Amino acid sequence: MFDQCDANGRNLAKKAQGATSQREQLEKKMELAKLKGQGNKLSAKLTQARKNEAELLNKFADIRILLYWLRIDILSLAGPKWSERMELLNFIIEELELREDQAHKGIKALRTALSNQKSDLLAFAEVLDQKLGDIAQKFKISLSQARQVCLLMKKSLDTNVYWQKWNHLYQQLSEKFLPVKEAVEKAMKSTPRASSLVENRSFSLEKLFFLEKTPQF
């Protein structure tokens, strides 16, 4: 299934590159035709080529955002509670379906994979939610505070945002903060994730779907 997604992703990337090449070739031909006073002969083709390229790039840009949300907000271990993840995943599935067509079967392949396996993909989130609930009860803090400590792990230690959040949580939890943080880290490390394969594949698909350089018109 994922091999099929990768293959379709490569096909989509080739189509986007092809649309860009076609537009560039027609622009060169147009310049030569204008010198001969025959530019009108290619104007319709060039207009259509630009339209096709723009439609492809816009579609891929939309999917790129959806895949980013999938990796960062849904399949990331540090994230919202299970119900919110499922709501977001259903939204992404719906948005992918809106962008399906016969010419881009890779989109449907990804949407079908996510739809068929969404419960398994997010099983880890239910496990983590239970562990965070247990931690909150053990240390007599709110579930929201336990979640915030979990979300802290998503931040890079090299950023001001991490330490600002660290200080904020320390002020809230006082002497409980460090043991809570240790308990949350342990809970996260021991949470099995069936989603890791899909997360890696999503990243791979994202690279395949999009060109690194967006052509300028």
N, C-alpha and C positions, 0 to 999 in steps of 0.2 A: 504493500500500500504506500509506504513512504518512498520506496524507490520510484513508484509511479509518479508521486508528487514531484520528486526531484527531476525526473525526466520531463514532465510537463513544464516545470519551472524553467529548465534550459530552453525548451521550445518557445516559451513566452519571451525570454530574454532575446532569443534570436529574432523573433518577430519584431520586437521593439527596435533592435539594431537595424533590421531590414527596413523598417519604416523610416528611420533616420537616414539611412543610406539613400533610399529612394528620394526622399525630399532633397537631400544635398545634391544628388545627381541632376534632379530636375531644375534646381536653382542654377547650376552651372550651365545647363542647356538653355535656360531662360536668358541668361546673360548673353550668350552667343546669339540667340535668336533675336534679341533686342537690337544687336548691332546690325542685323540684317533687316530690321523692321518687321520681324515675324513673331514678336513676343506673344501676340494674342493666341497663337496656336497652342501654346503650352500653359496658358494662364489657368484654364479649368483643371488640368491635371495637377498643377502645382498647388492650387487651392485645396484640392481633395487630399493630396499627399500630406500637406500641413495639418489638415483636419484629422486624418488618420493617426498621424504621429502624436498629435496633442491628446487625442482620445486614449491612446495606449498609455502615454506617460501619466495622464490623470488617473486612469484606472489603477496603474501600478503604484502610484503615490498613495492612493487611498488604501490599497492592500498593505503597503509598507507600514502605514500607521496602525492598521488593525493587527498586524503581526507583532509590532512593537508592544502594543497593549497586551497581546497574548503572552509574550515572554516576560514583560516587566511587571504587569499588574495581576495576571491570572495564574501563570505557571511558576512564578517566583515563589520560593518557599516563604519568604517574609512578605506577607500580603494581607489583604482583607479576609474577613471570615468567609466560610464556604458559600453561604447563600449569596453574598455579593459577588464572589468569583463566578458562580454559576450564572448569575444575572448578566455579568459582563461577557461571559463565554457565549451565552445565547444571543446577545446583541451582536457579537462578532460573527457568529454563524449566520444570522439574518443579513448582515451587511455583505458578507461574502456571497450569499445566495443572490442578492440584488445585482451583483457584478458578474454573475456567471453568464456565459454564452458559449455557443458551439465552437467559437474560434479560440477560446481560452479554457481548455478543459482542466488545466492545473488548478484553477480556482475552485471548480466543483470537487476535484479530488481532495483538496485540503478541507473544504467545508464538510464533505461527507465523512472524512476521517474524524474530524472534531465532533461532529454530531453523533456519530456511532459510538464514540469512546469517551464522551464527556464525563460520564459518571466515574469511570476508571481513572481518567486523567486528574480529577479533583478529589479522589479518595484521600490523598495525603492531607488535604486541607481539613477534612473532617477529623482526622487523627490529631492534627496540630491544634485544632480548635479545642478538642477535649483536653489536651495536655496544658494549654494555656489556661483553661478553666480550672484545672487542678492546681496549677501554680497560683492563680489568683486566690483560690480558697485557702491554700496552704499558708500563704504570706499575708492573708487578709487585706488584699488590695482589690481594686476593681478589675473586671475583665478587660476593660478599655485600657487600663494602665499596663496590664500584661501584654496586650496587643501592641501598644506603643513601644515597649521594650523590644518586642519582636521586630517591629518595623525599623527600629534603630539599626538592626543588623544589615539592613538594605543599603545604608549609607556608607560611603567610603570614609575610612579613618583619616584620610588626607584632606577632608573638606571641613570648612567652618560649620557647615550645616550639621554634620555629625556631632561635633562637640557642643554646639548650641543646644541640640536635642538632648545630648548626654547630660548637660548641666540642668536643663529643664526637668528631666526625669529624676535626676538626683535630688533636686530641691523638693520634688513631689514626694518621693519615696524615702528620702533620708537614708538611714542605715540599712533599709531593706533593699535599696537599689542594686548593690553589687551581688548579693545572693540571688535576687530575682533575675538579674541579668545572666548569672551563671546557670541558673535553672532553665531559663529560656533557651540559652545556647545549647545546653544538653538536650533539651526537648527537640530542637530543630535538627540537631545532628542525628538523632535517633529516629527521625520520622522518615519512613520509606517513601520514595517518590516514583510512581509509575510514569510521571509526566516528564522525566528528564530526557527521555529519548525524543519525545515530541518537541520539547523546548529546543533541543539541539537541531532537530530537523527544521523547525520553524525559522531558526536563524539561518540555516543553510538555504532554505527557500527564499528568505528575504534577500539574500545576496544574489540568488539566481533570478529573482523577479525583476530586479532593477539595474539600470545602467549606472555606473559610478558618476558619469558626467551627463548632465541634462543638456541636450543640444539647444543652442540659442537660435532664435528665429530672426 
